[in-house]
């Protein structure tokens, strides 16, 4: 289990992170209360096969323009807050239809996503409905992509951790001990915040350059992730 206080003790250790945390903590109290109460438990039980099944359940996102109101739409709760809440409330990863139904039925998820989505749709009409749906599906697929990496690495025995507080405030997508992982590759969002930490954090590139289509999602190569997991195990737990 990973709670917000675990995240805060680990990452809120530099001048930069303290500034970010204090700024965030003093803003939207309803968001702060939700994130600080969140516990990551069920997300660690999700398997790679379950992620693949969820990917196959999702609708394909078609390219196209979207109204400026939808493009600039920034709900108080980030999508990662919603997705993690859904997984923990259900105790498992839902497919797309169940995810959508839960967001309509669950009081908290409805306030976080469903109601704000209906409000922006009301502003722009039928065109907005399709654009908002596309936006939410895209976010759902992005969450599945990150969860796929988490599930594969944990399947190799790596104690990879995630939490919405780490993601949205400290810019840490995932971590193992003091090793920061970016499931999407590229630069590390958290490096500028954590570079002065003592003892130091380390940042790793999983080295994924190949991807595969699974249902509506594009996932990192399983072969390359397996190779990355073995490399990380050698670094973290040398023989």
N, C-alpha and C positions, 0 to 999 in steps of 0.2 A: 504494500500500500504506500502511496505517495501523497502526502498532504501539502497544503500551501506553506505551512511552517517549515516543512522539510526543504521545500524549494527556497524559501526566504533565507534560511540558515546557510544554505549552500552557496547561493548566488548573490545575495544582497551584501557584498563584502568589499565593494570598491566605491569610490566617490561617485563614479558614473552610475553604477547600479542603484545606489541610494537615492540619487537625484531622480532617476526614472521611477523607482518604486514610490517615493514620496509624492511625486507629481501625479502618478496614477491613483494612488490611495486617496488623494484629496479631491478627486473629481466625482465620478458617478457612483454614489454610495450603493445603489442596488447592484451594480456590476461587481464592485469590490466585495460586497457581502457574499455574493454567489461564488466568486472565484476563491475567496479565502476559505469557504466552507467545503469546497470540492475535494474529493478524494479519488485518486486514480487506483482502481482495483480491478474491475471487470476488463478494462482495456488490455491488461496484461495477460488475460486468458484467451484473447482472440488469436486464432491460428491463421496461417497463410491460406489454407483452404477456405476458411470462412470469409476472408477478404475477397478471394476470387469469386465466391458465390455472390457476394454483395455487388461486385463489379458487373457481373452478368445480369443482375437485376435492374441496373440503372438504365435510364433512357440515354440514347446517343445525343450529344450536344452538337447542334448544327451551328456553323459559323453564320455571322450576320451582324448587322448594326443593332444598337439598342438606344432607346431614348436617353437623353442626358440625365434625366432624373434617376433612372436606374443605374447608369454608370457611376453617378456620384452618391448613390445610396450607401450610407454607412450606419447601420443599426448600432445601438448602444452595445449590444453583445456581438462580439466577433463570432464567425461561424464555428470556430474551434470550441468556443464555450458551449454552443448548442450541441454540437456533435458529441463532445465528451459527456455532457449531461445525459443525452439520450442513451449512450452506451452504458453508463453507470446506472441509470434508472431502470433500464431493461435487464441489466446484468449480462448483456451480450451485444454483438454487432447486428443491427437489423439490415435487411435489404431495403431498397429504395422505397417501395410501397409502404412498408411498415414504418420506416423513418418518417415519411410524409404524414401518415395517419397519426403517428405519435405526436408530431409537432402541432397537429390540429387539436388533439384531444387532451394532451398533458397541459396543465395550467401554466407551469413554468416555461415549457418549450413554446407554448402559444404566445406568451408575453415576450419571449426572447426573439422569436423569428416569425411566427405565423401572423400575428397582428401587425408588426411593422411592414411585412410584405404586403398585406392587404391595404395598408395605408398608402404605400407608394403606387400600388396598382390603381387605386382610386384616383390618383392624380393624373395618370397617363392612359387609362382605359385599356382596351383589349390588347393593343400593342405592348403595353407595359406588362400585362399578365404573362405573355410568352417570354418577354425579356427577363422578368424576375424569376420565372421557372428555370430558364437557362442558367441564370446566375447561381441559383441555389443548387442545381444539379452539378454545375462545375465545381462548386465548393465541396459538395459531397464527394465527388470523384477525387478531388485533391486530398481530402481527409483519408479516403481509402488508400490512396497512393502512399501517404505517410505511414498509415497503419500497416500496410504491406511490409514496408521496410522494418518497422518495429517487430512485427510477428516473425519475420524470417530471422532477424538477428537474435531475438529471444529464443527462437527454436534451436539455435546453436548454443544455448546456455549462457548468453550474455545478458546481464541484468540491466537492460536498457530501460530507462525511465522517461516518462512524459507527464506533463501537467499544464493546464491552460495558463497558470501564472507564469511558468517558465517561458512559455511560448509568447504570450502577448506583452509581458512586461520586461523580461530579461532577454528576449529574443533567442532563447534556447529551444530548438526544435526537439532534441532528444539528447540524452547523456547516459554514459556508463561511468560511475565513479566521478573522476575529474576529467573525463574525455568527452568533449562536445561533438555531437554528430548532427550533420545537416542531411536529412533524408533526401532532399531534392538536389543535392550537389551544388557546386559553385561556392561562392564566398560565404563565410560564416557571418550571420547577422549579429551574433553576440560578441564578436571579437573585440570591437572597439569598447564595449562595456566591461569586458572581463580581462583585458590584456594586462592590467596592473594588479590582478589578484595575487595574493600570496597565502598559501602555496599556489603555484600557477595552475591554470587550466590548460588543457591541450586540445587542439582542434584537428579533426581528421576528415579527410575526403574519402568517401567510400569508393571512389574510382569507377562509378557507373557511367558507361558510355553507350550502352545498348538497352533497348526497351522493347517490350512486347505488348501487343494488344490483348487485353482480357476483357471481354464484354465491351462496355463503353469506356473503360479506363486504359490508360497507357502506363504500364508498370515497369519499374527497373528490372533488368535482366536477373532472373533467379540465379543463374550461374555466376554472374559477377557479384551478386550479394552474398552468395555462399562463400565465394573466395574472400570477400571483404571481411566476413564474419570470422573466418579462420585466421586472417591476418590480425584482426583486433584481439582475438583470444591469445595469440602468441605475444602480443604487446602487453596485454593486461595480466596474463597468467603464464609467464614464461616457464618452461619446464626446468 
